[in-house]
Amino acid sequence: MRKLSGFFVKYKKLLTLILLVAVSVLLVVLSNNPVVSSVTRVGGSIVGFFQGIATSAAQWLGDSVNSIGKLGELKKELADTQRELLEYKQASQDNVILREKVEALSKELGLARELDYAYIPAEIIAWGTQTDFSTIVINKGAADKIVKDMPVVAFSGGTMGLVGKIGAVGSGSSVVYTILDPHCFVSALFKDTRYKGIVSGLGAAAGYVEMDLVTKSAVEELRPGAILVTSGLGGVFPKEIPVGRWKEGYEAKDYESVVKLRISPILDFQKLEYLYVLKVENQP
Amino acid sequence: MKEPKAVILIFLLLFAAIILQSTLFQLLSVWNVRPDICLIIIIFAALQRGPMAGMLTGFTAGLLEGFFTSPIGFHALVKTILGYILGRFEGVLLIDSFVMKIILVIGATLAEGTLRGFGHLIFGIAGPPFFTFVLTVLLECAYNAVLAPFVFFLLKIMKLFKVKGLESV
């Protein structure tokens, strides 16, 4: 017994390393297991809550700094005017900012009304920290009736595009696996030629996604700029949501009958602010 | 400072770093790359307090990161191993000079990138093309190197990883 305890004391560091590595590996391997998922959900909820607070605080701080800057400019230009007028102009300036915000939101809402599905609007509160994956945290969760695998879309420059799907749901926040993430697979087809394939991500650093399992003959018919949309197969993503464009380049092996295409996402993920989680009927 | 208090404070520090990296630092991102404060904290913990502190700090940071970056456990694995390796150099590599701080952070970021690369291969998780991956890791090196002196300075003031009889930082 003493020998055993002596062994544990002697190799304490190494044994701790083995234990932590084993736990980490198990978590990776069992990441889809219900128990691990619920642990992730609880942890994600707590982290998401604070991410929401941090984002709100940053927005408030940003608005305050902008207001101070604009107030300074007004003071410089209208130095000789009365204080009362200055206050009035400041209020007016705040109104302009508010109006701009209202207009931007109205535009977003107007675009959102074009959606054929019921949706839950959400705001981005955080981004995944590693470039070899691509996740986004939104401010809506189980309390807003969001469930795992719900499709997520967004508008950019008046164009709707697929963002990805809900990967994990917390009480007040959710994690979205974007199409750039290696864990997001989308069944897609070309809008014109109807050639099908499976789209998967390579991480945020890559900036593009790959479309695999496309028949070789498709390459001859494809034209640069061809639009790729969701096929609706698999039941996760509704049909005809734009995913990306094929510009050029493909990977093909002589012994294979399929090719791999490089697809540029339709959305600029860096510029996204508001997302729409779609309520598709066949969702669980 | 008593140990349990220090453990709680270190956890809060890592938590704050994770929140900061995933929210405000998005504004500073170039090609999606952001500075990794957690990594700098792990380096500091490992070199000041040895392998145990290094790997526990790494595991905690990685686990917190895993709550919103898929798959959970991946970053915990990478950062645990990194914390252990760095901890083996406790007392050998001293965070004493400005140049040393930069070199250590660059080295650790490269090591983390390499471990992440191996992780992708071992678990069969698709990742960015090799050239893009190397470029992002290099950019991370630069970002972390710029931040390192400030973070090390803050950690020094907080005295969370103070070593008895060794005032190297």
Interface residues (C-beta under 8 A of the other chain):
Chain A: K12 K13 T16 L17 L20 V21 V23 S24 V25 L26 L27 V28 V29 S31 V36 V39 T40 G43 G44 I46 V47 G48 F50 Q51 A54 T55 A58 I125 A126 W127 G128 T129 Q130 T131 D132 F133 S134 T135 V137 G167 A168 V175 Y177 D181 P182 H183 S200 G201 L202 G203 A204 A205 A206 G207 E210 Q270
Chain B: F15 I18 I19 L20 Q21 S22 T23 L24 Q26 L27 S29 W31 N32 V33 R34 D36 G50 P51 M52 M55 L56 F59 G62 L63 L64 E65 G66 F67 F68 T69 S70 P71 I72 G73 F74 H75 A76 L77 T80 I81 Y84 G87 R116 H120 F123 I125 A126 G127 P128 P129 T132 F133 L135 T136 E140
